[in-house]
Amino acid sequence: GAQEWFRKATEAMNHQNWDYAVECFTNCVRLVPDNVMYRQTRHGCLRKKYDDNGSGARMAGMKLMGVRGKLKKYRMQKDWKSVDAAAEEGLNVNPWDAAFYFDIGEANLEIENFEVAKYGFQRAVELDQTSVEYLRRYGHFLRERRDYKSAITCFQRVQKLIPTDTEARSM
């Protein structure tokens, strides 16, 4: 089923019908949530849908209040699949929001979907390069996955942001 949706989505992308392409890729992600390529392509279409404006839909802050409330609730309940789904819902409104990518990373780490978790953390760090929390979490994730060189880079960036950080120095 996901392959059929992917075919339709690719066809919609070729015709620059971004709304339908996003809808098709959303179905792909729902059917195969551990496929990173479906998510990457979906997020690319979302950026094209908003003409790469860097801020998403108009009045995005207001539209996202409900989504952020749901995320907080699901996090407290430790319902990680719902956290992942709500973060994807938030990206529909603003695909440049680093917090939603971070939520995707955290949720997929908890459900042991490590490739999607890595993608989520990586995008969060790319979009918000000054967040010590994102860098630190991504660095620990990379260390656990034995990607030491990339983990060191994360902790070096933390150390540049906070020169007195002893944990970053020791890592």
C-alpha positions in Angstrom: 0.0 0.0 0.0 2.8 2.4 0.9 4.5 1.9 -2.5 1.2 2.8 -4.3 0.9 6.0 -2.2 4.6 6.7 -2.9 4.0 6.4 -6.7 1.0 8.8 -6.5 3.1 11.2 -4.4 6.0 11.2 -6.8 3.6 11.9 -9.7 2.0 14.8 -7.8 5.5 16.1 -7.1 6.3 16.0 -10.8 3.2 18.2 -11.4 4.1 20.4 -8.4 0.8 19.6 -6.7 2.3 19.9 -3.2 -0.9 19.5 -1.2 -1.7 16.1 -2.8 2.0 15.0 -2.6 2.0 15.8 1.1 -1.2 13.9 1.6 0.2 10.9 -0.2 3.5 10.9 1.7 1.5 11.3 5.0 -0.2 8.1 4.1 3.2 6.5 3.4 4.4 7.6 6.8 1.3 6.2 8.6 1.7 2.9 6.9 5.5 2.5 7.3 6.5 4.9 10.1 10.1 3.6 10.2 11.0 4.6 6.6 13.1 7.7 6.8 12.9 8.4 3.1 9.1 8.8 3.2 9.5 11.4 6.0 12.3 13.3 4.3 10.4 13.5 1.1 7.2 14.5 2.9 9.0 17.3 4.7 10.6 18.5 1.5 7.2 18.7 -0.1 5.9 20.7 2.9 8.7 23.2 2.5 7.9 23.5 -1.2 4.2 23.9 -0.3 5.1 27.0 1.6 7.5 28.3 -1.1 10.5 27.8 1.2 9.4 30.8 3.3 11.0 29.5 6.4 8.0 30.1 8.7 5.2 27.9 7.4 1.6 28.8 7.2 0.2 32.2 8.2 -0.6 32.5 11.8 1.3 29.3 12.4 1.8 30.2 16.1 -1.9 30.3 16.7 -2.6 27.2 14.7 0.0 25.2 16.6 -1.3 25.9 20.1 -3.5 22.8 20.1 -0.8 20.6 18.7 1.7 21.7 21.3 -0.9 21.0 24.0 -1.4 17.5 22.6 2.4 17.0 22.5 2.7 17.9 26.2 -0.1 15.6 27.1 1.2 12.6 25.1 4.7 13.2 26.5 3.4 13.1 30.1 1.6 9.8 29.3 4.7 8.5 27.5 2.5 7.7 24.5 5.5 7.9 22.0 3.6 6.9 18.9 1.1 9.7 19.5 4.0 12.2 20.2 5.4 11.2 16.8 2.0 11.6 15.1 1.4 15.0 16.8 4.9 16.3 15.8 4.2 15.3 12.2 0.9 17.1 12.4 2.7 20.2 13.7 5.1 20.0 10.7 2.1 20.3 8.4 1.8 23.9 9.6 5.5 24.8 10.0 8.1 22.5 8.6 10.9 24.7 9.9 10.0 24.2 13.6 13.0 22.5 15.3 11.0 21.5 18.3 8.8 19.2 16.3 11.8 17.5 14.7 13.3 17.1 18.2 10.0 15.5 19.4 10.1 13.1 16.4 13.7 12.2 17.5 12.7 11.6 21.1 9.6 9.6 20.3 11.3 7.4 17.8 14.2 6.8 20.1 11.8 5.6 22.8 10.1 3.2 20.3 13.6 2.1 19.1 13.2 3.4 15.6 16.8 4.7 15.5 17.1 5.8 11.9 14.0 8.1 12.2 15.3 9.3 15.6 18.6 10.2 14.1 16.9 12.1 11.3 14.7 14.0 13.8 17.6 15.0 16.0 19.7 16.0 13.0 17.0 18.3 11.6 16.4 19.8 15.0 20.1 20.7 15.4 20.3 22.0 11.8 17.3 24.3 12.3 18.2 25.5 15.8 22.0 25.6 16.0 22.0 27.5 19.4 20.0 25.0 21.4 22.2 23.3 23.9 19.5 20.9 24.8 19.2 19.6 21.2 23.0 19.4 20.7 23.5 17.6 24.0 20.7 15.1 23.4 21.9 14.4 19.8 25.4 14.0 21.0 24.4 11.4 23.6 22.3 9.6 21.0 25.3 9.5 18.6 27.6 8.3 21.3 25.2 5.5 22.1 25.1 4.6 18.4 28.9 4.6 18.4 29.2 7.5 16.0 31.9 9.1 18.1 33.2 11.6 15.6 29.8 13.2 15.1 29.1 13.1 18.9 32.4 14.9 19.5 31.3 17.6 17.0 28.0 18.1 18.9 29.8 18.4 22.3 32.3 20.8 20.8 29.4 23.0 19.6 27.9 22.9 23.1 31.3 23.9 24.5 31.5 26.9 22.1 28.0 28.0 23.3 28.8 27.4 27.0 32.6 27.5 27.6 32.3 26.5 31.2 30.2 23.3 30.5 32.2 20.5 32.2 30.0 17.7 30.7 30.7 18.9 27.2 34.4 19.1 27.9 34.5 15.6 29.3 32.6 14.1 26.5 
